[in-house]
């Protein structure tokens, strides 16, 4: 549904986006991440046709954004980080105006606007002038205008910025509902939101692509074999755990009263959980907990965007689209 091929964007001598390629499949939610200044907003502006690329191609539903810009834009809804509202218009007037310029048929405009206001929880302010809206309401009006023409693709730049916790949950639910019938690119600084919402993640740093994969696959690739947390009560089980075939490292992770927690690493591909449990029970110790220890998305993000002493970002393995 979205194809980005060797995308480069320069501003004079500054390269904001450098040879970035990825795909987003129909109905998929893609998290688009990167530090401030990494090139996220520039990439999204090029994808939506807001600005042209210096090099490379972008296709939306098969339409090239340079060769067929009108067709590509008809299939795209865009929520920029700062929604472009007209302060002198009421919310309903603004949405009717946007529906008109997006080519929504006149007979369908009123119903499309009402539906969008209900879906984004702004019907209670439909007669309020946009200049009087809070940051959260402005963000929701921006989301409503992106939905008006029922686009195939939604590009959402910080859709939950300024929202309270309840509104964030509601917006997250809406994004889930939209997936399947819409393809969504979601940029946000709230990384747990990405982990809960997105099937795949693209991470860029200093304009370059550093990772493309599911959050789970990124975790496995960067951490190697997933370590296991084992909590034992009644004695020291380090030697017993170390003796399990396939185990390469055992370290004490924490202590809580008579309970000791261990972080156990094993050979890549080895599932040693059953043998770990058997070793603890054979010693007559109490097995309180046994679970995989996964990197959080925050840890993945920091690892692939943090520069090492030599000046390069930490390696993320091969980035695959």
C-alpha positions in Angstrom: 0.0 0.0 0.0 2.9 2.4 0.8 6.2 1.9 -1.0 9.2 4.1 -0.1 12.2 3.5 -2.4 15.6 5.1 -1.8 14.1 8.2 -0.5 16.5 11.2 0.0 15.6 14.7 1.0 18.1 17.6 1.0 17.9 21.1 2.2 20.8 22.8 0.5 23.9 21.0 1.8 22.0 19.3 4.7 20.6 15.8 4.0 17.6 15.3 6.2 16.6 11.9 4.9 19.3 9.6 3.4 18.4 6.7 1.1 15.4 5.3 3.1 13.4 2.4 1.8 10.5 0.5 3.4 7.0 -0.9 2.7 3.8 -0.8 4.6 1.3 -3.5 3.7 -2.5 -3.0 3.4 -4.2 -2.9 6.8 -0.9 -2.7 8.7 0.0 -0.2 11.5 3.6 0.9 11.2 5.3 2.7 14.0 7.7 5.4 12.7 10.3 6.3 15.3 13.5 8.3 15.7 15.1 11.0 17.9 14.2 14.6 17.4 15.8 15.8 14.2 16.1 12.3 12.8 14.0 13.0 9.7 10.7 11.6 10.7 8.5 14.6 9.9 10.4 15.2 6.7 9.8 11.6 5.6 6.1 11.8 6.4 5.7 15.1 4.5 7.3 13.5 1.5 5.0 10.4 1.8 1.9 12.6 1.9 3.0 14.7 -1.0 3.4 17.8 1.1 6.9 18.2 -0.3 8.8 16.4 -3.1 11.8 14.1 -2.6 15.3 15.1 -3.8 15.8 11.5 -4.9 13.8 8.3 -4.7 10.1 7.3 -5.1 7.0 7.1 -3.0 3.9 5.2 -4.1 0.6 5.3 -2.4 -1.8 2.5 -3.4 0.3 2.1 -6.6 0.2 5.8 -7.4 3.5 7.7 -7.7 3.4 10.9 -5.6 5.4 12.8 -8.2 3.8 11.5 -11.4 0.2 11.1 -10.1 0.1 13.4 -7.1 -3.7 14.0 -7.1 -4.5 10.3 -7.1 -2.0 9.6 -4.4 -3.3 12.5 -2.2 -6.9 11.3 -2.6 -5.9 8.1 -0.9 -4.0 9.7 1.9 -5.2 11.3 5.2 -2.5 13.3 7.0 -2.5 14.5 10.6 0.6 16.8 11.0 2.0 17.4 14.4 0.4 20.9 14.5 -3.1 20.6 12.8 -3.7 23.4 10.4 -7.0 24.8 11.8 -8.7 28.1 10.8 -9.2 30.0 14.1 -12.2 32.0 12.8 -14.2 28.9 11.9 -16.2 26.6 14.2 -15.2 23.0 14.3 -18.2 21.9 12.1 -17.6 24.8 9.6 -13.9 23.8 9.3 -14.6 20.1 8.7 -17.3 20.9 6.1 -14.7 23.2 4.3 -12.1 20.4 4.5 -14.6 17.9 3.1 -15.3 20.2 0.2 -11.6 20.7 -0.8 -11.0 17.0 -0.4 -13.7 16.2 -3.0 -16.3 14.6 -0.7 -19.6 14.7 -2.7 -21.9 17.5 -1.5 -24.7 15.2 -0.6 -22.4 13.2 1.7 -20.5 16.0 3.4 -22.8 16.6 6.4 -23.0 12.8 7.2 -19.2 12.4 6.8 -18.5 15.3 9.1 -21.0 14.0 11.8 -19.4 10.6 11.6 -15.9 11.9 11.9 -16.8 14.1 14.9 -18.4 11.1 16.7 -15.5 8.9 16.0 -13.0 11.4 17.3 -15.1 12.6 20.3 -15.5 16.2 19.3 -19.3 16.5 18.6 -19.6 18.4 21.9 -17.5 21.3 20.5 -18.8 21.4 16.9 -20.1 24.9 17.3 -16.9 26.2 19.1 -14.5 28.4 17.2 -11.2 26.6 16.6 -9.2 29.4 18.2 -10.9 28.5 21.5 -10.0 24.8 21.5 -7.5 23.2 23.9 -4.5 21.4 22.6 -6.2 18.0 23.0 -9.3 19.1 21.1 -7.2 20.7 18.3 -5.4 17.3 17.9 -8.7 15.5 17.7 -10.1 17.9 15.2 -6.9 17.3 13.1 -7.6 13.6 13.3 -11.2 14.1 12.2 -10.1 16.0 9.1 -7.7 13.2 8.2 -10.6 10.7 8.2 -13.2 12.7 6.3 -12.6 11.3 2.8 -12.1 7.8 4.1 -8.6 7.4 2.8 -6.7 4.1 2.2 -3.7 5.5 4.0 -3.5 7.5 7.2 -0.2 9.2 8.2 -0.5 10.4 11.9 2.3 12.5 13.4 2.0 12.5 17.2 -1.8 11.9 17.2 -2.0 11.7 21.0 0.1 14.8 21.7 -1.8 16.9 24.3 -4.4 14.3 25.1 -5.2 13.2 28.7 -4.8 9.4 29.6 -8.4 8.6 28.8 -8.2 10.3 25.4 -5.0 8.5 24.7 -6.7 5.1 25.3 -9.7 6.2 23.2 -7.4 7.3 20.3 -5.4 4.0 20.5 -8.7 2.1 20.3 -9.7 4.1 17.3 -6.4 3.4 15.5 -6.9 -0.3 16.2 -10.4 -0.1 14.7 -9.1 1.8 11.6 -6.4 -0.9 10.9 -7.5 -3.5 8.4 -9.6 -1.0 6.4 -6.8 1.6 6.5 -3.0 1.4 6.3 -1.5 3.5 9.1 1.9 5.1 9.7 2.0 6.3 13.3 4.8 8.5 14.6 4.9 9.1 18.4 7.4 9.6 21.2 5.3 7.4 23.5 7.1 4.1 22.9 4.8 1.8 25.0 2.0 3.1 22.7 3.9 1.8 19.7 4.5 -1.6 21.4 0.8 -2.0 22.1 -0.4 -0.7 18.7 2.0 -1.4 15.9 2.7 -4.6 14.1 6.1 -3.3 12.7 8.5 -0.5 13.6 10.7 1.6 11.4 13.5 3.5 13.3 15.6 6.2 11.6 18.5 8.1 13.1 20.2 11.1 11.5 18.2 10.5 8.3 19.3 6.9 7.9 17.2 3.7 8.4 18.6 1.7 11.3 15.9 -0.9 11.9 12.7 -2.3 10.3 11.0 -5.2 12.0 8.3 -6.2 14.5 9.0 -5.1 18.1 9.4 -8.7 19.1 11.9 -9.5 16.3 13.9 -6.4 17.0 14.2 -7.4 20.6 15.4 -10.9 19.7 17.9 -9.7 17.1 19.5 -7.1 19.3 19.5 -9.1 22.5 20.5 -12.4 21.0 18.8 -15.4 22.7 16.1 -14.2 25.0 17.3 -14.4 28.7 15.1 -16.1 31.3 14.2 -14.8 34.7 14.1 -17.5 37.4 13.0 -16.7 41.0 13.8 -19.3 43.6 13.0 -19.6 47.3 14.9 -21.7 49.9 18.5 -21.5 48.8 21.1 -20.5 46.3 20.4 -22.2 42.9 23.1 -20.6 40.8 25.2 -23.8 40.5 22.2 -25.9 39.6 21.0 -23.5 36.9 24.5 -23.2 35.5 24.7 -27.0 35.2 21.7 -27.2 32.9 22.8 -28.1 29.3 22.7 -25.1 27.0 23.0 -22.5 29.8 25.9 -20.1 29.1 25.5 -17.5 32.0 23.7 -17.2 35.3 23.7 -13.9 37.3 21.8 -12.8 40.3 19.2 -10.2 39.2 17.5 -9.3 42.5 16.8 -10.5 46.1 13.5 -10.2 47.9 13.7 -11.7 51.4 14.4 -15.4 51.1 13.8 -15.3 47.3 16.6 -14.9 44.8 16.0 -13.9 41.2 18.4 -15.0 38.5 19.0 -14.0 34.9 19.8 -17.0 32.8 21.2 -16.9 29.3 21.4 -19.9 27.0 22.6 -20.8 23.5 20.6 -19.1 20.8 17.6 -21.2 19.9 17.7 -23.4 23.0 14.5 -23.5 25.1 15.8 -24.5 28.5 12.8 -23.5 30.7 11.7 -27.1 31.4 15.2 -28.1 32.4 15.6 -25.0 34.6 12.4 -25.9 36.4 13.5 -29.5 36.8 16.9 -28.5 38.3 15.3 -26.2 40.9 12.7 -28.7 42.0 15.3 -31.5 42.1 17.2 -29.4 44.8 14.0 -29.2 46.8 13.8 -25.4 46.3 10.7 -23.4 45.6 10.2 -22.2 42.0 8.3 -18.9 42.4 8.7 -17.5 38.9 10.1 -18.4 35.5 9.6 -16.1 32.4 11.4 -14.7 29.4 13.2 -11.4 29.9 12.6 -9.2 26.9 14.0 -5.8 26.1 11.5 -3.0 26.2 11.0 -1.0 23.0 12.7 1.9 24.9 15.9 -0.2 25.2 15.7 -1.2 21.6 15.3 2.4 20.6 18.2 3.6 22.7 20.5 0.8 21.4 19.9 1.6 17.7 20.0 5.4 18.0 22.8 5.9 20.6 26.2 6.7 19.2 29.2 4.7 20.2 32.6 6.3 20.9 33.6 6.0 17.2 30.6 8.2 16.2 28.4 5.5 14.7 25.1 4.3 16.0 25.1 0.9 17.7 24.5 -1.8 15.1 21.0 -3.2 14.7 21.7 -6.0 12.4 20.4 -6.0 8.8 17.3 -3.8 8.4 14.8 -5.5 6.2 11.7 -4.2 4.7 
